[in-house]
Amino acid sequence: MLIKEYRICMPLTTEEYRVGQLYTISKHSHQESEKGEGVEVVKNEPHEDPVHGPGQFTEKRVHLSSKLPSWARAVTPRIFYVTEKAWNYYPYTITADARSPQCSFLPKFSIYIETKYEDNCGDSENIFRSDKILGDHEVSFLDIAFDEIPERYYRSLEDPRFFSSAKTGRGPLREGWRQHTKPIMCSYKLVSVKFEVWGLQTRVEQFIHKVIRDILLIGHRQAFAWVDEWCGMTMEEVRRYERETQEATNELIGLVAPTISVSEVGQPTTTHSAPASAPSTPLSDEAPDFLAPPKTRPRKKSAPETLTLPALRERAGAE
C-alpha cells in the first residue's frame, strides 16, 4: 500500500467551498457525461452518523468504457459501470470504506481517501494522526495556480494565474499567493492506494497516485474558476441545482446494462467506519511505461465551458 497526503489551498473559506464543491461536482459530472457514459446518480439523500453527525449519502454509477485509459480498455469489457457509495460529513469526508465496491476484474485494487477541510494555509501537522497511527508518509503541497496539469485538460478560462472573480475580487493568483492571500483554506487529503499483484504493485500504485494528483488539481482549479457561478448560492439553492443537474445527466446517459459484476470487499482495518466522496473526474489516458501500447484512438472534443441551471431547464423543455 502506498500512502500520500495531499494539501491543496484555495482562496476561499471552508464555508464557501462547501457550496462550491457541490456545484463543481454536479457541473463537472454533467460535462463529462454523454449517451451511455458518465456519472449516473442513483441516490442522494440525508444521512445521520452516530460519530460524525448529519451528512449526505450518495450512490453513483460511473459508466466508463471509452473514458478508460487505452491500456485499460484493452483488458476490460466494452461496457460496464462501477458503483460508488459516498458519505459526506463536511468538513470531513471519506471515500471507499469497507462497504465500498470494487471492479471484479481488479479484485486486488482499492483506493481510500480521507479528507479534512480547514481555514488555514496547510500548516496543520499530523492532522490525521489524531485518529489513527499511519507511520511515515509523504506530504505534498499542490498549487492550483502553478502546478502543471495534463495539457488536454487545460483551459485558459480556468487558469488561476489569469482568472479574476468579478463577484469576490479574488485572483489572479501570483507566485507565493498562499503566504499572503486572505481568505484561505486547505483541503487535506490522505490517499491510500493498494494493488496487491506481485511484480506490478509499486509501479501501479505510483501511477494511480499521479492520476489522483491530476484529478485533485483539476477539480480545485475549476471550483475557483467557477466561483462567480456559485458565489452567493445558499445550501438549499445549490442542492436544487445539484438535483436538477443530476436529473439532466441521468437522462443524458440513459440506461446501460452492465456486463461486469461489482463486488464488495473489505478494506484495511485502520480505516474509519463511515465513507464519503470526492469529485468524479476523467482518468488519465497516459499508461505507465510497462503497460503503454500505441495510442490510435482519437480524443473527444472537450466539454462546454459553462453549464447553468437555466440551460438545463431549457434543454429539458426542448426534449
C-alpha positions as CSV (number, residue, x, y, z in Angstrom):
1,M,0.0,0.0,0.0
2,L,1.3,3.5,-0.9
3,I,0.0,6.3,1.3
4,K,0.4,10.0,0.4
5,E,-1.1,13.2,1.9
6,Y,-2.0,16.0,-0.4
7,R,-2.6,19.6,0.7
8,I,-4.5,21.9,-1.7
9,C,-5.0,25.5,-0.7
10,M,-7.8,27.7,-2.1
11,P,-8.6,31.4,-1.9
12,L,-11.9,30.6,-0.2
13,T,-13.3,29.9,3.2
14,T,-14.4,26.4,4.2
15,E,-18.0,27.5,4.3
16,E,-17.7,28.9,0.8
17,Y,-16.1,25.8,-0.5
18,R,-18.9,23.7,0.9
19,V,-21.2,25.2,-1.7
20,G,-18.5,25.4,-4.4
21,Q,-17.6,21.8,-4.1
22,L,-21.2,20.6,-4.6
23,Y,-21.7,22.9,-7.6
24,T,-18.4,21.8,-9.1
25,I,-19.1,18.1,-8.7
26,S,-22.5,18.4,-10.4
27,K,-21.4,20.6,-13.2
28,H,-18.2,18.6,-14.0
29,S,-20.1,15.3,-13.9
30,H,-22.6,16.7,-16.4
31,Q,-19.8,18.0,-18.7
32,E,-18.1,14.6,-18.7
33,S,-21.3,12.7,-19.5
34,E,-22.9,11.7,-22.8
35,K,-25.2,8.9,-24.1
36,G,-24.2,5.7,-22.3
37,E,-21.2,7.3,-20.4
38,G,-20.7,9.4,-17.4
39,V,-21.8,9.7,-13.7
40,E,-25.4,8.4,-13.0
41,V,-26.7,9.4,-9.6
42,V,-28.8,6.6,-8.1
43,K,-29.3,8.1,-4.6
44,N,-28.7,11.4,-3.0
45,E,-30.2,11.8,0.5
46,P,-29.5,12.9,4.0
47,H,-27.7,10.5,6.3
48,E,-27.0,10.6,10.0
49,D,-23.9,9.0,11.5
50,P,-23.5,8.4,15.3
51,V,-19.9,9.7,15.2
52,H,-19.8,12.3,12.5
53,G,-23.3,13.6,12.8
54,P,-25.6,14.7,9.9
55,G,-24.3,14.2,6.4
56,Q,-25.2,13.3,2.8
57,F,-25.3,9.8,1.3
58,T,-24.9,9.4,-2.5
59,E,-24.8,6.3,-4.6
60,K,-23.4,6.7,-8.1
61,R,-22.8,4.5,-11.1
62,V,-19.7,5.6,-13.0
63,H,-20.2,4.5,-16.6
64,L,-16.7,4.3,-18.0
65,S,-15.9,2.4,-21.2
66,S,-14.2,4.9,-23.6
67,K,-13.1,7.1,-20.7
68,L,-10.7,4.5,-19.5
69,P,-7.0,4.8,-20.5
70,S,-6.2,2.9,-23.7
71,W,-4.2,0.3,-21.8
72,A,-7.2,-0.4,-19.5
73,R,-9.6,-0.7,-22.4
74,A,-7.5,-3.5,-23.8
75,V,-8.2,-5.7,-20.8
76,T,-11.8,-4.7,-19.8
77,P,-15.2,-5.3,-21.3
78,R,-16.6,-2.7,-23.7
79,I,-19.5,-1.6,-21.4
80,F,-19.5,-1.6,-17.6
81,Y,-20.0,0.6,-14.6
82,V,-18.6,0.9,-11.2
83,T,-20.8,1.7,-8.2
84,E,-19.6,4.4,-5.8
85,K,-21.3,4.8,-2.4
86,A,-20.4,8.0,-0.6
87,W,-20.9,9.7,2.8
88,N,-20.1,13.4,3.2
89,Y,-19.9,14.9,6.7
90,Y,-18.4,18.2,5.7
91,P,-15.8,19.4,6.7
92,Y,-14.8,15.7,6.9
93,T,-15.3,13.1,4.2
94,I,-14.1,9.6,3.4
95,T,-14.0,7.7,0.1
96,A,-14.0,3.9,-0.2
97,D,-14.5,2.2,3.2
98,A,-15.3,-1.5,3.9
99,R,-18.7,-1.2,2.1
100,S,-17.1,0.4,-1.0
101,P,-17.4,-1.6,-4.2
102,Q,-14.5,-2.6,-6.4
103,C,-14.4,-4.0,-10.0
104,S,-14.4,-7.7,-10.2
105,F,-11.7,-7.7,-12.8
106,L,-9.3,-5.9,-10.4
107,P,-10.1,-7.7,-7.1
108,K,-6.7,-6.7,-5.6
109,F,-7.1,-3.0,-6.2
110,S,-8.5,-0.4,-3.8
111,I,-8.4,3.4,-3.2
112,Y,-9.1,5.0,0.2
113,I,-9.3,8.8,0.6
114,E,-9.9,10.6,3.8
115,T,-10.4,14.4,3.7
116,K,-10.5,17.3,6.2
117,Y,-11.0,20.9,5.3
118,E,-9.6,23.8,7.5
119,D,-9.3,27.6,7.3
120,N,-5.5,27.8,7.1
121,C,-2.7,27.7,4.6
122,G,-1.9,24.0,5.0
123,D,0.2,24.3,8.1
124,S,-1.7,21.8,10.4
125,E,0.7,19.0,11.1
126,N,-0.4,15.4,11.8
127,I,-4.0,16.3,11.1
128,F,-4.9,12.6,10.5
129,R,-2.7,11.0,13.2
130,S,-5.1,12.0,15.9
131,D,-7.5,9.4,14.6
132,K,-5.0,6.5,13.8
133,I,-1.4,5.7,13.6
134,L,-0.2,5.6,10.0
135,G,3.5,5.7,10.3
136,D,5.5,8.0,8.0
137,H,4.0,9.1,4.7
138,E,4.8,11.6,2.0
139,V,3.2,15.1,2.3
140,S,2.8,17.0,-1.0
141,F,1.5,20.6,-1.4
142,L,-0.4,21.1,-4.6
143,D,-0.5,24.6,-6.1
144,I,-3.7,25.2,-8.1
145,A,-2.1,28.1,-9.9
146,F,1.5,26.9,-10.7
147,D,1.5,23.1,-10.7
148,E,1.1,21.7,-14.2
149,I,-1.9,19.6,-15.2
150,P,-2.2,17.4,-18.4
151,E,-2.4,19.6,-21.4
152,R,-5.7,18.1,-22.7
153,Y,-7.4,19.3,-19.5
154,Y,-6.0,22.9,-19.7
155,R,-8.5,25.7,-20.3
156,S,-7.3,29.3,-20.2
157,L,-10.6,30.4,-18.6
158,E,-9.9,28.1,-15.7
159,D,-6.2,29.1,-15.1
160,P,-6.0,30.8,-11.7
161,R,-2.9,32.8,-12.9
162,F,-5.2,34.7,-15.2
163,F,-8.7,34.3,-13.7
164,S,-10.2,37.3,-11.8
165,S,-13.5,36.9,-9.9
166,A,-15.9,39.8,-10.7
167,K,-18.0,39.0,-7.6
168,T,-15.3,38.4,-5.0
169,G,-12.4,40.4,-6.4
170,R,-10.1,37.5,-5.9
171,G,-7.4,36.5,-8.4
172,P,-5.4,36.3,-10.4
173,L,-3.1,34.3,-8.2
174,R,0.6,35.3,-8.2
175,E,3.7,33.5,-7.2
176,G,3.7,32.9,-3.4
177,W,-0.1,33.6,-3.2
178,R,-0.6,31.1,-0.3
179,Q,1.5,33.2,2.0
180,H,-0.4,36.4,1.6
181,T,-3.9,35.6,0.3
182,K,-7.0,36.1,2.5
183,P,-9.2,34.2,2.9
184,I,-7.5,30.9,2.5
185,M,-8.4,27.3,3.2
186,C,-6.8,23.9,2.7
187,S,-8.1,20.5,1.6
188,Y,-6.1,17.9,3.5
189,K,-6.4,14.5,1.6
190,L,-4.9,11.3,2.9
191,V,-4.8,8.9,-0.1
192,S,-4.1,5.2,0.3
193,V,-3.7,3.1,-2.9
194,K,-3.3,-0.7,-2.8
195,F,-2.7,-3.0,-5.7
196,E,-1.7,-6.4,-4.5
197,V,-0.2,-8.0,-7.6
198,W,3.4,-9.2,-7.3
199,G,5.7,-7.5,-9.7
200,L,3.4,-4.6,-10.5
201,Q,2.4,-3.3,-7.1
202,T,4.8,-0.4,-6.7
203,R,4.5,0.9,-10.3
204,V,0.8,0.7,-10.5
205,E,0.3,2.4,-7.1
206,Q,2.6,5.2,-8.1
207,F,0.8,5.6,-11.4
208,I,-2.6,5.8,-9.7
209,H,-1.3,8.4,-7.3
210,K,-0.2,10.5,-10.3
211,V,-3.7,10.2,-11.7
212,I,-5.3,11.3,-8.4
213,R,-2.9,14.2,-8.1
214,D,-4.1,15.5,-11.5
215,I,-7.8,14.9,-10.6
216,L,-7.3,16.9,-7.4
217,L,-5.7,19.8,-9.2
218,I,-8.3,20.0,-11.9
219,G,-11.2,19.8,-9.5
220,H,-9.9,22.6,-7.2
221,R,-9.0,24.8,-10.2
222,Q,-12.5,24.5,-11.5
223,A,-14.1,25.3,-8.1
224,F,-12.2,28.6,-8.0
225,A,-12.6,29.4,-11.7
226,W,-16.4,28.9,-11.4
227,V,-16.7,30.9,-8.2
228,D,-18.8,33.7,-9.9
229,E,-21.4,31.0,-10.9
230,W,-21.9,29.6,-7.4
231,C,-20.9,32.5,-5.1
232,G,-23.9,33.7,-3.1
233,M,-25.9,30.4,-3.5
234,T,-27.4,29.0,-0.4
235,M,-27.2,25.3,0.5
236,E,-30.8,25.0,-0.5
237,E,-30.1,26.6,-3.9
238,V,-27.0,24.5,-4.6
239,R,-28.9,21.3,-3.6
240,R,-31.7,22.2,-6.0
241,Y,-29.1,22.8,-8.7
242,E,-27.5,19.5,-7.8
243,R,-30.8,17.7,-8.1
244,E,-31.7,19.2,-11.5
245,T,-28.3,18.7,-12.9
246,Q,-28.3,15.1,-11.8
247,E,-31.7,14.5,-13.4
248,A,-30.4,16.1,-16.7
249,T,-27.2,14.0,-16.5
250,N,-29.1,10.7,-15.9
251,E,-31.4,11.4,-18.9
252,L,-28.3,12.2,-21.0
253,I,-26.6,9.0,-20.1
254,G,-29.7,6.7,-20.5
255,L,-29.9,3.1,-19.3
256,V,-26.9,0.9,-19.9
257,A,-26.9,-2.7,-18.9
258,P,-23.6,-3.7,-17.2
259,T,-21.6,-6.6,-18.4
260,I,-19.3,-6.7,-15.3
261,S,-20.4,-7.5,-11.8
262,V,-19.4,-5.3,-8.9
263,S,-18.3,-6.9,-5.7
264,E,-17.9,-5.5,-2.2
265,V,-14.6,-6.3,-0.5
266,G,-13.0,-5.4,2.8
267,Q,-10.6,-2.6,3.5
268,P,-7.6,-2.2,5.8
269,T,-8.6,-2.3,9.5
270,T,-7.0,1.1,10.1
271,T,-9.8,3.0,8.2
272,H,-12.9,4.6,9.7
273,S,-16.4,3.2,9.5
274,A,-18.2,6.0,7.6
275,P,-17.4,6.9,4.0
276,A,-17.9,9.9,1.6
277,S,-16.9,11.0,-1.8
278,A,-14.6,13.1,-3.9
279,P,-15.5,14.5,-7.4
280,S,-15.5,12.2,-10.3
281,T,-13.1,13.2,-12.9
282,P,-11.7,11.8,-16.2
283,L,-9.0,9.2,-15.9
284,S,-5.5,9.9,-17.4
285,D,-5.0,8.3,-20.8
286,E,-1.3,8.0,-20.2
287,A,-0.3,4.5,-19.3
288,P,2.8,3.7,-17.3
289,D,5.7,2.6,-19.4
290,F,5.2,-1.1,-18.6
291,L,1.6,-1.1,-19.9
292,A,1.6,1.5,-22.7
293,P,0.5,0.3,-26.2
294,P,0.4,2.6,-29.2
295,K,-2.3,5.2,-29.0
296,T,-4.6,5.0,-32.0
297,R,-7.9,6.2,-30.8
298,P,-8.8,9.9,-31.5
299,R,-9.6,12.1,-28.4
300,K,-13.0,13.5,-27.9
301,K,-13.7,17.2,-28.0
302,S,-13.7,18.9,-24.7
303,A,-17.0,19.6,-22.9
304,P,-18.7,23.0,-23.0
305,E,-17.1,25.7,-20.8
306,T,-20.2,26.6,-18.9
307,L,-23.3,24.9,-17.7
308,T,-26.1,26.8,-15.8
309,L,-29.4,25.9,-14.3
310,P,-31.4,27.9,-16.9
311,A,-29.6,26.0,-19.7
312,L,-30.6,22.7,-18.1
313,R,-34.2,23.7,-17.9
314,E,-34.3,25.0,-21.5
315,R,-32.8,21.7,-22.6
316,A,-35.4,19.7,-20.6
317,G,-38.2,21.8,-22.2
318,A,-36.9,21.2,-25.7
319,E,-36.9,17.5,-25.2
